[in-house]
């Protein structure tokens, strides 16, 4: 995840840097790193044993697969709308999962 975050900003953040343009030039690397990150997470979870893997429910492998598929699409589709929908959808799903998993607000 740290590596992914380094792909979001150029080394030189001068006043004339267009971060939106920079991201779109780097999006292949960013979403490729996301595919790798999610794949490693899936393998790591599986290596912890079937009981641990099953404790996360069927939603876990489905969400990982969906995230990987959308990331692969985002590598090749330069649509800013698609990327905003992907980012907001991922955030909303993650918040939903946290509240459902822990069933608490505080």
C-alpha positions as CSV (number, residue, x, y, z in Angstrom):
1,X,0.0,0.0,0.0
2,X,2.9,2.3,0.7
3,X,4.2,1.7,-2.8
4,X,0.8,2.5,-4.2
5,X,0.7,5.8,-2.4
6,X,4.1,6.8,-3.8
7,X,2.6,6.4,-7.3
8,X,0.0,9.1,-6.5
9,X,2.4,12.1,-6.3
10,X,5.4,13.2,-8.4
11,X,8.8,13.6,-6.7
12,X,8.7,17.3,-7.6
13,X,5.6,19.0,-6.3
14,X,6.1,22.4,-7.9
15,X,3.3,24.9,-8.3
16,X,2.7,24.0,-11.9
17,X,2.3,20.3,-11.4
18,X,-1.0,18.9,-12.6
19,X,-1.8,16.0,-10.2
20,X,-4.8,14.8,-12.2
21,X,-2.6,14.5,-15.3
22,X,0.1,12.9,-13.3
23,X,-2.3,10.3,-11.9
24,X,-3.6,9.4,-15.4
25,X,-0.1,8.9,-16.7
26,X,0.6,6.6,-13.7
27,X,-2.7,4.8,-13.5
28,X,-1.4,1.6,-15.1
29,X,1.2,1.3,-12.4
30,X,-1.2,2.3,-9.6
31,X,-4.0,-0.1,-10.6
32,X,-1.4,-2.8,-11.4
33,X,0.0,-2.5,-7.9
34,X,-3.6,-2.7,-6.6
35,X,-4.1,-6.0,-8.4
36,X,-0.8,-7.3,-6.9
37,X,-1.7,-6.0,-3.4
38,X,-5.2,-7.6,-3.5
39,X,-3.8,-10.9,-4.9
40,X,-1.1,-11.1,-2.2
41,X,-3.8,-10.4,0.4
42,X,-6.0,-13.2,-0.9
43,X,-3.0,-15.7,-0.8
44,X,-2.0,-14.5,2.6
45,X,-5.5,-15.0,4.0
46,X,-5.7,-18.5,2.4
47,X,-2.3,-19.4,3.9
48,X,-3.7,-18.6,7.4
49,X,-5.9,-21.6,7.1
50,X,-9.3,-22.6,5.8
51,X,-11.0,-21.7,9.1
52,X,-9.7,-18.1,8.9
53,X,-10.6,-17.8,5.2
54,X,-14.1,-19.1,5.8
55,X,-14.6,-16.9,8.8
56,X,-14.5,-13.9,6.4
57,X,-17.5,-15.3,4.6
58,X,-18.2,-15.6,0.9
59,X,-18.2,-11.8,0.5
60,X,-14.4,-11.7,1.0
61,X,-13.2,-13.6,-2.1
62,X,-16.0,-12.0,-4.2
63,X,-15.0,-8.5,-3.1
64,X,-11.3,-9.3,-3.9
65,X,-12.2,-10.6,-7.3
66,X,-14.4,-7.6,-8.1
67,X,-11.7,-5.2,-7.0
68,X,-9.1,-7.0,-9.2
69,X,-11.4,-7.0,-12.2
70,X,-12.2,-3.3,-11.8
71,X,-8.5,-2.5,-11.3
72,X,-7.7,-4.3,-14.5
73,X,-10.4,-2.4,-16.3
74,X,-9.1,0.9,-14.8
75,X,-5.6,0.2,-16.2
76,X,-7.0,0.4,-19.8
77,X,-10.0,2.7,-19.4
78,X,-8.9,6.3,-19.0
79,X,-12.4,7.5,-18.0
80,X,-12.2,9.8,-15.0
81,X,-15.9,9.0,-14.3
82,X,-15.1,5.2,-14.2
83,X,-12.2,5.9,-11.8
84,X,-14.4,8.1,-9.5
85,X,-17.1,5.5,-9.4
86,X,-14.5,2.8,-8.6
87,X,-13.0,4.9,-5.8
88,X,-16.3,6.0,-4.3
89,X,-17.8,2.5,-4.6
90,X,-14.7,1.0,-3.0
91,X,-14.9,3.4,-0.1
92,X,-18.6,2.9,0.4
93,X,-18.3,-0.9,0.3
94,X,-15.3,-0.8,2.8
95,X,-17.3,1.4,5.2
96,X,-20.3,-0.8,4.9
97,X,-18.2,-3.9,5.5
98,X,-16.6,-2.4,8.6
99,X,-20.0,-1.5,10.1
100,X,-21.5,-4.9,9.3
101,X,-18.4,-6.8,10.5
102,X,-18.1,-5.0,13.8
103,X,-21.7,-3.9,14.2
104,X,-20.8,-0.8,16.0
105,X,-20.3,2.9,15.4
106,X,-17.9,3.6,18.3
